[in-house]
């Protein structure tokens, strides 16, 4: 299910460093382009919580069962099933509480105000912090492998 041979774990490591620099213990993205950039997962429904050293990829049952054996999960990437009838934001809130994250950055450019408020209300022990799209900062700089793929496509 991964579409190209890129080093997604290295991308996540760079993102963890960015979180450390910003003193931000957690960051959530539901932007599918960002999810794919950091994990290789090309699906149409997913969310990704990143902490300072670990990532949690939230998938519904259809995707979870399809990719659990085929997605190249590095040691830092954990698949999380969002069960039937469960809301992604509820599952996220439980994970944030379990991890005791003091703050979680939310991509303000990729959420409606209603979505932001929905998440914020579910994270009472954590401060939901509106953040710019931090992942796009990494996506601007192409790795040698990405440059090679671009050249091949031309």
OpenMM code with the backbone's topology and positions (N, CA, C; nanometers):
from openmm import Vec3, app, unit

residues = "UNK UNK UNK UNK UNK UNK UNK UNK UNK UNK UNK UNK UNK UNK UNK UNK UNK UNK UNK UNK UNK UNK UNK UNK UNK UNK UNK UNK UNK UNK UNK UNK UNK UNK UNK UNK UNK UNK UNK UNK UNK UNK UNK UNK UNK UNK UNK UNK UNK UNK UNK UNK UNK UNK UNK UNK UNK UNK UNK UNK UNK UNK UNK UNK UNK UNK UNK UNK UNK UNK UNK UNK UNK UNK UNK UNK UNK UNK UNK UNK UNK UNK UNK UNK UNK UNK UNK UNK UNK UNK UNK UNK UNK UNK UNK UNK UNK UNK UNK UNK UNK UNK UNK UNK UNK UNK UNK UNK UNK UNK UNK UNK UNK UNK UNK UNK UNK UNK UNK UNK UNK UNK UNK UNK UNK UNK UNK UNK UNK UNK UNK UNK UNK UNK UNK UNK UNK UNK UNK UNK UNK UNK UNK UNK UNK UNK UNK UNK UNK UNK UNK UNK UNK UNK".split()
positions = [
    Vec3(0.0809, -0.1194, 0.0000),
    Vec3(0.0000, 0.0000, 0.0000),
    Vec3(0.0854, 0.1261, 0.0000),
    Vec3(0.2137, 0.1165, 0.0335),
    Vec3(0.3024, 0.2315, 0.0263),
    Vec3(0.3367, 0.2530, -0.1204),
    Vec3(0.3321, 0.3789, -0.1645),
    Vec3(0.3417, 0.4024, -0.3076),
    Vec3(0.4819, 0.4302, -0.3592),
    Vec3(0.5781, 0.4620, -0.2753),
    Vec3(0.7137, 0.4851, -0.3246),
    Vec3(0.8151, 0.4574, -0.2135),
    Vec3(0.9386, 0.4312, -0.2512),
    Vec3(1.0401, 0.3892, -0.1545),
    Vec3(1.1071, 0.5068, -0.0826),
    Vec3(1.0313, 0.5863, -0.0104),
    Vec3(1.0889, 0.6999, 0.0605),
    Vec3(1.1085, 0.6645, 0.2077),
    Vec3(1.1943, 0.7386, 0.2741),
    Vec3(1.2262, 0.7108, 0.4138),
    Vec3(1.1327, 0.7914, 0.5046),
    Vec3(1.0171, 0.7345, 0.5319),
    Vec3(0.9167, 0.8038, 0.6127),
    Vec3(0.9627, 0.8179, 0.7576),
    Vec3(1.0372, 0.7199, 0.8086),
    Vec3(1.0870, 0.7274, 0.9464),
    Vec3(1.1818, 0.8462, 0.9623),
    Vec3(1.2655, 0.8712, 0.8633),
    Vec3(1.3572, 0.9861, 0.8699),
    Vec3(1.2787, 1.1173, 0.8698),
    Vec3(1.1716, 1.1213, 0.7946),
    Vec3(1.0872, 1.2412, 0.7945),
    Vec3(1.0271, 1.2651, 0.9326),
    Vec3(0.9799, 1.1570, 0.9949),
    Vec3(0.9236, 1.1719, 1.1287),
    Vec3(1.0298, 1.2157, 1.2285),
    Vec3(1.1513, 1.1632, 1.2142),
    Vec3(1.2590, 1.2052, 1.3048),
    Vec3(1.2840, 1.3546, 1.2937),
    Vec3(1.2819, 1.4071, 1.1732),
    Vec3(1.2981, 1.5525, 1.1541),
    Vec3(1.1827, 1.6281, 1.2194),
    Vec3(1.0626, 1.5710, 1.2094),
    Vec3(0.9478, 1.6374, 1.2701),
    Vec3(0.9584, 1.6357, 1.4225),
    Vec3(1.0058, 1.5250, 1.4799),
    Vec3(1.0243, 1.5191, 1.6252),
    Vec3(1.1208, 1.6289, 1.6712),
    Vec3(1.2252, 1.6534, 1.5928),
    Vec3(1.3200, 1.7596, 1.6254),
    Vec3(1.2515, 1.8965, 1.6210),
    Vec3(1.1642, 1.9148, 1.5241),
    Vec3(1.0895, 2.0403, 1.5141),
    Vec3(0.9990, 2.0590, 1.6360),
    Vec3(0.9342, 1.9527, 1.6805),
    Vec3(0.8513, 1.9611, 1.8009),
    Vec3(0.9359, 1.9982, 1.9225),
    Vec3(1.0518, 1.9376, 1.9315),
    Vec3(1.1430, 1.9676, 2.0429),
    Vec3(1.1834, 2.1153, 2.0418),
    Vec3(1.2183, 2.1664, 1.9246),
    Vec3(1.2567, 2.3074, 1.9133),
    Vec3(1.1436, 2.4000, 1.9559),
    Vec3(1.0212, 2.3622, 1.9242),
    Vec3(0.9047, 2.4455, 1.9573),
    Vec3(0.8506, 2.4180, 2.0972),
    Vec3(0.9152, 2.3235, 2.1697),
    Vec3(0.8708, 2.2846, 2.3038),
    Vec3(0.7225, 2.2462, 2.3030),
    Vec3(0.6887, 2.1658, 2.2026),
    Vec3(0.5518, 2.1205, 2.1826),
    Vec3(0.5498, 1.9685, 2.1977),
    Vec3(0.4898, 1.9155, 2.3042),
    Vec3(0.4960, 1.7707, 2.3280),
    Vec3(0.4113, 1.6854, 2.2349),
    Vec3(0.3138, 1.7444, 2.1670),
    Vec3(0.2298, 1.6670, 2.0761),
    Vec3(0.1776, 1.7530, 1.9637),
    Vec3(0.1425, 1.6860, 1.8528),
    Vec3(0.0927, 1.7562, 1.7343),
    Vec3(0.0011, 1.6607, 1.6601),
    Vec3(-0.1168, 1.7094, 1.6225),
    Vec3(-0.2114, 1.6262, 1.5494),
    Vec3(-0.2371, 1.6852, 1.4108),
    Vec3(-0.2349, 1.5972, 1.3108),
    Vec3(-0.2745, 1.6361, 1.1762),
    Vec3(-0.3768, 1.5374, 1.1219),
    Vec3(-0.4780, 1.5923, 1.0607),
    Vec3(-0.5761, 1.5119, 0.9897),
    Vec3(-0.5675, 1.5385, 0.8405),
    Vec3(-0.4710, 1.6224, 0.8030),
    Vec3(-0.4484, 1.6539, 0.6620),
    Vec3(-0.3875, 1.5298, 0.5962),
    Vec3(-0.4586, 1.4730, 0.5013),
    Vec3(-0.4153, 1.3461, 0.4423),
    Vec3(-0.2836, 1.3561, 0.3664),
    Vec3(-0.2550, 1.4734, 0.3105),
    Vec3(-0.1257, 1.4929, 0.2438),
    Vec3(-0.0136, 1.4837, 0.3460),
    Vec3(-0.0335, 1.5444, 0.4623),
    Vec3(0.0677, 1.5397, 0.5679),
    Vec3(0.0808, 1.3992, 0.6269),
    Vec3(-0.0314, 1.3319, 0.6428),
    Vec3(-0.0289, 1.1943, 0.6941),
    Vec3(0.0511, 1.1054, 0.5986),
    Vec3(0.0248, 1.1176, 0.4700),
    Vec3(0.0966, 1.0359, 0.3729),
    Vec3(0.2447, 1.0727, 0.3693),
    Vec3(0.2765, 1.2005, 0.3770),
    Vec3(0.4156, 1.2449, 0.3747),
    Vec3(0.4960, 1.1837, 0.4902),
    Vec3(0.4327, 1.1727, 0.6067),
    Vec3(0.5041, 1.1248, 0.7247),
    Vec3(0.4959, 0.9738, 0.7472),
    Vec3(0.4001, 0.9073, 0.6832),
    Vec3(0.3827, 0.7635, 0.7085),
    Vec3(0.3849, 0.6772, 0.5824),
    Vec3(0.3515, 0.7354, 0.4687),
    Vec3(0.3380, 0.6567, 0.3469),
    Vec3(0.1980, 0.6045, 0.3261),
    Vec3(0.1080, 0.6281, 0.4213),
    Vec3(-0.0292, 0.5779, 0.4104),
    Vec3(-0.1090, 0.6661, 0.3148),
    Vec3(-0.1594, 0.6073, 0.2032),
    Vec3(-0.2276, 0.6876, 0.1010),
    Vec3(-0.3803, 0.6857, 0.1084),
    Vec3(-0.4370, 0.6490, 0.2213),
    Vec3(-0.5824, 0.6342, 0.2309),
    Vec3(-0.6598, 0.7642, 0.2331),
    Vec3(-0.7909, 0.7503, 0.2445),
    Vec3(-0.8791, 0.8668, 0.2402),
    Vec3(-0.9330, 0.9056, 0.3773),
    Vec3(-0.9003, 0.8291, 0.4798),
    Vec3(-0.9427, 0.8601, 0.6156),
    Vec3(-0.8298, 0.8208, 0.7104),
    Vec3(-0.7783, 0.9184, 0.7834),
    Vec3(-0.6712, 0.8904, 0.8796),
    Vec3(-0.6441, 1.0148, 0.9624),
    Vec3(-0.5756, 0.9950, 1.0720),
    Vec3(-0.5258, 1.1038, 1.1549),
    Vec3(-0.3921, 1.0599, 1.2107),
    Vec3(-0.3073, 1.1563, 1.2437),
    Vec3(-0.1740, 1.1239, 1.2925),
    Vec3(-0.1400, 1.2122, 1.4112),
    Vec3(-0.1106, 1.1485, 1.5249),
    Vec3(-0.0621, 1.2175, 1.6431),
    Vec3(0.0869, 1.1918, 1.6530),
    Vec3(0.1642, 1.2993, 1.6621),
    Vec3(0.3088, 1.2868, 1.6767),
    Vec3(0.3483, 1.3432, 1.8122),
    Vec3(0.4348, 1.2692, 1.8826),
    Vec3(0.4892, 1.3172, 2.0083),
    Vec3(0.6381, 1.3427, 1.9844),
    Vec3(0.7139, 1.3611, 2.0885),
    Vec3(0.8558, 1.3922, 2.0710),
    Vec3(0.9371, 1.2750, 2.0170),
    Vec3(0.8834, 1.1528, 2.0277),
    Vec3(0.9611, 1.0374, 1.9807),
    Vec3(0.8763, 0.9245, 1.9230),
    Vec3(0.7469, 0.9487, 1.9043),
    Vec3(0.6582, 0.8413, 1.8590),
    Vec3(0.5420, 0.8997, 1.7802),
    Vec3(0.4880, 0.8197, 1.6871),
    Vec3(0.3728, 0.8601, 1.6070),
    Vec3(0.2634, 0.7553, 1.6179),
    Vec3(0.1396, 0.8028, 1.6160),
    Vec3(0.0223, 0.7163, 1.6262),
    Vec3(-0.0666, 0.7438, 1.5068),
    Vec3(-0.0819, 0.6441, 1.4201),
    Vec3(-0.1616, 0.6571, 1.2992),
    Vec3(-0.3000, 0.5987, 1.3251),
    Vec3(-0.4017, 0.6855, 1.3251),
    Vec3(-0.5395, 0.6459, 1.3522),
    Vec3(-0.6085, 0.6067, 1.2226),
    Vec3(-0.6600, 0.4832, 1.2209),
    Vec3(-0.7258, 0.4301, 1.1022),
    Vec3(-0.8562, 0.3640, 1.1413),
    Vec3(-0.9560, 0.3748, 1.0538),
    Vec3(-1.0789, 0.3007, 1.0817),
    Vec3(-1.0558, 0.1536, 1.0478),
    Vec3(-1.1525, 0.0702, 1.0833),
    Vec3(-1.1360, -0.0739, 1.0698),
    Vec3(-1.0999, -0.1212, 0.9307),
    Vec3(-1.1581, -0.0569, 0.8278),
    Vec3(-1.1277, -0.0995, 0.6893),
    Vec3(-0.9799, -0.0867, 0.6606),
    Vec3(-0.9238, 0.0290, 0.6908),
    Vec3(-0.7827, 0.0529, 0.6618),
    Vec3(-0.6921, -0.0210, 0.7594),
    Vec3(-0.7304, -0.0245, 0.8853),
    Vec3(-0.6462, -0.0887, 0.9858),
    Vec3(-0.6185, -0.2333, 0.9475),
    Vec3(-0.7223, -0.3072, 0.9141),
    Vec3(-0.7050, -0.4477, 0.8776),
    Vec3(-0.6285, -0.4638, 0.7470),
    Vec3(-0.6469, -0.3721, 0.6534),
    Vec3(-0.5796, -0.3818, 0.5235),
    Vec3(-0.4303, -0.3537, 0.5327),
    Vec3(-0.3901, -0.2622, 0.6212),
    Vec3(-0.2497, -0.2210, 0.6211),
    Vec3(-0.1669, -0.2730, 0.7370),
    Vec3(-0.2294, -0.3334, 0.8368),
    Vec3(-0.1510, -0.3703, 0.9550),
    Vec3(-0.0366, -0.4654, 0.9225),
    Vec3(-0.0502, -0.5439, 0.8179),
    Vec3(0.0594, -0.6315, 0.7810),
    Vec3(0.1483, -0.5769, 0.6705),
    Vec3(0.1000, -0.4753, 0.5991),
    Vec3(0.1759, -0.4287, 0.4832),
    Vec3(0.2413, -0.2919, 0.5018),
    Vec3(0.1902, -0.2101, 0.5915),
    Vec3(0.2514, -0.0791, 0.6128),
    Vec3(0.3827, -0.1004, 0.6847),
    Vec3(0.4872, -0.0416, 0.6316),
    Vec3(0.6198, -0.0583, 0.6887),
    Vec3(0.6309, 0.0266, 0.8148),
    Vec3(0.5877, -0.0289, 0.9271),
    Vec3(0.5869, 0.0447, 1.0528),
    Vec3(0.7238, 0.0358, 1.1187),
    Vec3(0.7887, 0.1497, 1.1279),
    Vec3(0.9144, 0.1563, 1.2011),
    Vec3(0.8818, 0.1487, 1.3500),
    Vec3(0.9858, 0.1394, 1.4306),
    Vec3(0.9661, 0.1273, 1.5750),
    Vec3(0.8896, 0.2451, 1.6335),
    Vec3(0.8950, 0.3600, 1.5687),
    Vec3(0.8315, 0.4800, 1.6243),
    Vec3(0.6879, 0.4997, 1.5770),
    Vec3(0.6360, 0.4142, 1.4887),
    Vec3(0.5014, 0.4314, 1.4331),
    Vec3(0.4097, 0.3195, 1.4809),
    Vec3(0.3017, 0.3586, 1.5464),
    Vec3(0.2043, 0.2623, 1.5966),
    Vec3(0.0706, 0.2846, 1.5283),
    Vec3(0.0107, 0.1766, 1.4795),
    Vec3(-0.1229, 0.1836, 1.4211),
    Vec3(-0.2262, 0.1788, 1.5329),
    Vec3(-0.3278, 0.2642, 1.5233),
    Vec3(-0.4338, 0.2701, 1.6238),
    Vec3(-0.5670, 0.2537, 1.5520),
    Vec3(-0.6425, 0.1534, 1.5920),
    Vec3(-0.7729, 0.1295, 1.5308),
    Vec3(-0.8780, 0.2192, 1.5946),
    Vec3(-0.9547, 0.2871, 1.5091),
    Vec3(-1.0707, 0.3617, 1.5543),
    Vec3(-1.1886, 0.2680, 1.5302),
    Vec3(-1.2458, 0.2198, 1.6384),
    Vec3(-1.3485, 0.1163, 1.6293),
    Vec3(-1.4792, 0.1695, 1.5713),
    Vec3(-1.5580, 0.0788, 1.5176),
    Vec3(-1.6883, 0.1146, 1.4619),
    Vec3(-1.7712, 0.1878, 1.5674),
    Vec3(-1.8279, 0.3004, 1.5291),
    Vec3(-1.9099, 0.3795, 1.6198),
    Vec3(-1.8295, 0.4762, 1.7061),
    Vec3(-1.6982, 0.4618, 1.7042),
    Vec3(-1.6111, 0.5502, 1.7823),
    Vec3(-1.5714, 0.6696, 1.6963),
    Vec3(-1.5594, 0.7850, 1.7568),
    Vec3(-1.5166, 0.9057, 1.6857),
    Vec3(-1.3648, 0.9192, 1.6970),
    Vec3(-1.3024, 0.9594, 1.5873),
    Vec3(-1.1574, 0.9776, 1.5845),
    Vec3(-1.1125, 1.0703, 1.6965),
    Vec3(-1.1828, 1.1831, 1.7154),
    Vec3(-1.1398, 1.2797, 1.8151),
    Vec3(-1.1521, 1.2236, 1.9573),
    Vec3(-1.2495, 1.1334, 1.9809),
    Vec3(-1.2597, 1.0689, 2.1123),
    Vec3(-1.1407, 0.9762, 2.1352),
    Vec3(-1.1040, 0.9016, 2.0312),
    Vec3(-0.9891, 0.8103, 2.0404),
    Vec3(-0.8607, 0.8898, 2.0626),
    Vec3(-0.8486, 1.0015, 1.9920),
    Vec3(-0.7330, 1.0902, 2.0082),
    Vec3(-0.7263, 1.1421, 2.1513),
    Vec3(-0.8388, 1.1866, 2.2057),
    Vec3(-0.8416, 1.2410, 2.3417),
    Vec3(-0.7957, 1.1368, 2.4434),
    Vec3(-0.8390, 1.0120, 2.4268),
    Vec3(-0.7949, 0.9058, 2.5174),
    Vec3(-0.6438, 0.8848, 2.5093),
    Vec3(-0.5921, 0.8866, 2.3869),
    Vec3(-0.4474, 0.8668, 2.3685),
    Vec3(-0.3689, 0.9813, 2.4317),
    Vec3(-0.4148, 1.1033, 2.4111),
    Vec3(-0.3472, 1.2199, 2.4686),
    Vec3(-0.3480, 1.2113, 2.6215),
    Vec3(-0.4613, 1.1701, 2.6786),
    Vec3(-0.4703, 1.1549, 2.8240),
    Vec3(-0.3762, 1.0452, 2.8725),
    Vec3(-0.3729, 0.9316, 2.8020),
    Vec3(-0.2834, 0.8216, 2.8402),
    Vec3(-0.1371, 0.8629, 2.8350),
    Vec3(-0.1032, 0.9451, 2.7370),
    Vec3(0.0349, 0.9899, 2.7217),
    Vec3(0.0680, 1.1089, 2.8115),
    Vec3(-0.0348, 1.1655, 2.8749),
    Vec3(-0.0194, 1.2811, 2.9632),
    Vec3(0.0494, 1.3981, 2.8929),
    Vec3(0.0044, 1.4264, 2.7713),
    Vec3(0.0597, 1.5374, 2.6954),
    Vec3(0.0014, 1.6685, 2.7477),
    Vec3(0.0874, 1.7612, 2.7839),
    Vec3(0.0423, 1.8892, 2.8386),
    Vec3(-0.0164, 1.9796, 2.7307),
    Vec3(0.0371, 1.9695, 2.6103),
    Vec3(-0.0115, 2.0525, 2.4987),
    Vec3(-0.0088, 1.9707, 2.3713),
    Vec3(-0.1076, 1.9959, 2.2866),
    Vec3(-0.1131, 1.9313, 2.1556),
    Vec3(-0.1393, 2.0393, 2.0520),
    Vec3(-0.0479, 2.0510, 1.9570),
    Vec3(-0.0663, 2.1454, 1.8482),
    Vec3(-0.1649, 2.0893, 1.7466),
    Vec3(-0.2536, 2.1750, 1.6999),
    Vec3(-0.3523, 2.1369, 1.5986),
    Vec3(-0.3329, 2.2281, 1.4780),
    Vec3(-0.3342, 2.1703, 1.3597),
    Vec3(-0.3118, 2.2485, 1.2371),
    Vec3(-0.4286, 2.3430, 1.2110),
    Vec3(-0.4095, 2.4688, 1.2442),
    Vec3(-0.5195, 2.5636, 1.2298),
    Vec3(-0.5563, 2.5880, 1.0834),
    Vec3(-0.4651, 2.5673, 0.9925),
    Vec3(-0.4949, 2.5877, 0.8500),
    Vec3(-0.5759, 2.4729, 0.7916),
    Vec3(-0.5797, 2.3602, 0.8610),
    Vec3(-0.6452, 2.2412, 0.8080),
    Vec3(-0.7674, 2.1976, 0.8874),
    Vec3(-0.8090, 2.2785, 0.9823),
    Vec3(-0.9275, 2.2479, 1.0629),
    Vec3(-1.0272, 2.3634, 1.0535),
    Vec3(-1.1531, 2.3304, 1.0498),
    Vec3(-1.2531, 2.4360, 1.0645),
    Vec3(-1.2557, 2.4744, 1.2120),
    Vec3(-1.3152, 2.5882, 1.2405),
    Vec3(-1.3276, 2.6302, 1.3797),
    Vec3(-1.4077, 2.5267, 1.4583),
    Vec3(-1.5129, 2.4736, 1.3981),
    Vec3(-1.5960, 2.3733, 1.4654),
    Vec3(-1.5143, 2.2487, 1.4995),
    Vec3(-1.4284, 2.2039, 1.4064),
    Vec3(-1.3441, 2.0872, 1.4337),
    Vec3(-1.2454, 2.1179, 1.5469),
    Vec3(-1.1858, 2.2357, 1.5420),
    Vec3(-1.0914, 2.2757, 1.6466),
    Vec3(-1.1600, 2.2738, 1.7830),
    Vec3(-1.2784, 2.3321, 1.7908),
    Vec3(-1.3525, 2.3365, 1.9170),
    Vec3(-1.3902, 2.1964, 1.9644),
    Vec3(-1.4266, 2.1102, 1.8716),
    Vec3(-1.4624, 1.9727, 1.9057),
    Vec3(-1.3425, 1.9015, 1.9694),
    Vec3(-1.2271, 1.9184, 1.9116),
    Vec3(-1.1061, 1.8561, 1.9669),
    Vec3(-1.0704, 1.9202, 2.1002),
    Vec3(-1.0728, 2.0530, 2.1047),
    Vec3(-1.0349, 2.1247, 2.2264),
    Vec3(-1.1205, 2.0817, 2.3454),
    Vec3(-1.2502, 2.0661, 2.3225),
    Vec3(-1.3409, 2.0241, 2.4302),
    Vec3(-1.3092, 1.8827, 2.4782),
    Vec3(-1.2566, 1.8000, 2.3914),
    Vec3(-1.2271, 1.6614, 2.4289),
    Vec3(-1.0907, 1.6482, 2.4969),
    Vec3(-1.0131, 1.7548, 2.4992),
    Vec3(-0.8801, 1.7508, 2.5600),
    Vec3(-0.8759, 1.8416, 2.6833),
    Vec3(-0.9563, 1.8132, 2.7854),
    Vec3(-0.9630, 1.9040, 2.8996),
    Vec3(-0.8330, 1.9153, 2.9783),
    Vec3(-0.7551, 1.8077, 2.9859),
    Vec3(-0.6300, 1.8122, 3.0612),
    Vec3(-0.5137, 1.8661, 2.9804),
    Vec3(-0.5346, 1.8855, 2.8525),
    Vec3(-0.4283, 1.9334, 2.7647),
    Vec3(-0.4720, 2.0622, 2.6996),
    Vec3(-0.3791, 2.1457, 2.6754),
    Vec3(-0.4089, 2.2682, 2.6037),
    Vec3(-0.3974, 2.2404, 2.4540),
    Vec3(-0.5085, 2.2543, 2.3846),
    Vec3(-0.5064, 2.2421, 2.2384),
    Vec3(-0.4543, 2.3748, 2.1844),
    Vec3(-0.3432, 2.3693, 2.1160),
    Vec3(-0.2765, 2.4894, 2.0689),
    Vec3(-0.2887, 2.4998, 1.9178),
    Vec3(-0.3503, 2.6083, 1.8668),
    Vec3(-0.3536, 2.6229, 1.7210),
    Vec3(-0.2119, 2.6491, 1.6685),
    Vec3(-0.1738, 2.5726, 1.5703),
    Vec3(-0.0390, 2.5838, 1.5120),
    Vec3(-0.0503, 2.5987, 1.3608),
    Vec3(0.0509, 2.6614, 1.3041),
    Vec3(0.0588, 2.6628, 1.1582),
    Vec3(0.0923, 2.5220, 1.1121),
    Vec3(0.0821, 2.4977, 0.9855),
    Vec3(0.1093, 2.3655, 0.9298),
    Vec3(0.2600, 2.3391, 0.9352),
    Vec3(0.3043, 2.2765, 1.0432),
    Vec3(0.4469, 2.2502, 1.0616),
    Vec3(0.4997, 2.1479, 0.9615),
    Vec3(0.4150, 2.0560, 0.9193),
    Vec3(0.4603, 1.9519, 0.8271),
    Vec3(0.4983, 2.0125, 0.6926),
    Vec3(0.4270, 2.1152, 0.6496),
    Vec3(0.4574, 2.1757, 0.5191),
    Vec3(0.5975, 2.2353, 0.5171),
    Vec3(0.6484, 2.2742, 0.6322),
    Vec3(0.7874, 2.3239, 0.6385),
    Vec3(0.8846, 2.2154, 0.5957),
    Vec3(0.8581, 2.0931, 0.6393),
    Vec3(0.9445, 1.9816, 0.5997),
    Vec3(0.9230, 1.9442, 0.4541),
    Vec3(0.7977, 1.9527, 0.4087),
    Vec3(0.7656, 1.9110, 0.2714),
    Vec3(0.8298, 2.0023, 0.1676),
    Vec3(0.8624, 2.1240, 0.2036),
    Vec3(0.9235, 2.2191, 0.1081),
    Vec3(1.0633, 2.1762, 0.0653),
    Vec3(1.1353, 2.1096, 0.1541),
    Vec3(1.2733, 2.0696, 0.1266),
    Vec3(1.2727, 1.9250, 0.0798),
    Vec3(1.3168, 1.9030, -0.0420),
    Vec3(1.3130, 1.7690, -0.1026),
    Vec3(1.4413, 1.6915, -0.0743),
    Vec3(1.4222, 1.5649, -0.0445),
    Vec3(1.5363, 1.4759, -0.0229),
    Vec3(1.5907, 1.4331, -0.1588),
    Vec3(1.7111, 1.3774, -0.1623),
    Vec3(1.7640, 1.3264, -0.2888),
    Vec3(1.6708, 1.2232, -0.3542),
    Vec3(1.6089, 1.1370, -0.2748),
    Vec3(1.5165, 1.0369, -0.3304),
    Vec3(1.3950, 1.1045, -0.3939),
    Vec3(1.3434, 1.2092, -0.3297),
    Vec3(1.2291, 1.2814, -0.3868),
    Vec3(1.2677, 1.3513, -0.5167),
    Vec3(1.3844, 1.4102, -0.5182),
    Vec3(1.4314, 1.4780, -0.6398),
    Vec3(1.4451, 1.3778, -0.7532),
    Vec3(1.4983, 1.2600, -0.7231),
    Vec3(1.5122, 1.1561, -0.8253),
    Vec3(1.3749, 1.1142, -0.8794),
    Vec3(1.2771, 1.0970, -0.7902),
    Vec3(1.1420, 1.0603, -0.8355),
    Vec3(1.0791, 1.1695, -0.9215),
    Vec3(1.1039, 1.2931, -0.8867),
    Vec3(1.0519, 1.4064, -0.9671),
    Vec3(1.1165, 1.4041, -1.1049),
    Vec3(1.2460, 1.3832, -1.1113),
    Vec3(1.3159, 1.3787, -1.2402),
    Vec3(1.2641, 1.2638, -1.3271),
    Vec3(1.2399, 1.1489, -1.2638),
    Vec3(1.1870, 1.0349, -1.3386),
    Vec3(1.0479, 1.0623, -1.3932),
    Vec3(0.9712, 1.1409, -1.3203),
    Vec3(0.8338, 1.1705, -1.3645),
    Vec3(0.8303, 1.2688, -1.4794),
    Vec3(0.9368, 1.3474, -1.4937),
    Vec3(0.9401, 1.4462, -1.6027),
    Vec3(0.9750, 1.3866, -1.7318),
] * unit.nanometer
topology = app.Topology()
chain = topology.addChain("A")
for resn in residues:
    res = topology.addResidue(resn, chain)
    for name in ("N", "CA", "C"):
        topology.addAtom(name, app.Element.getBySymbol(name[0]), res)
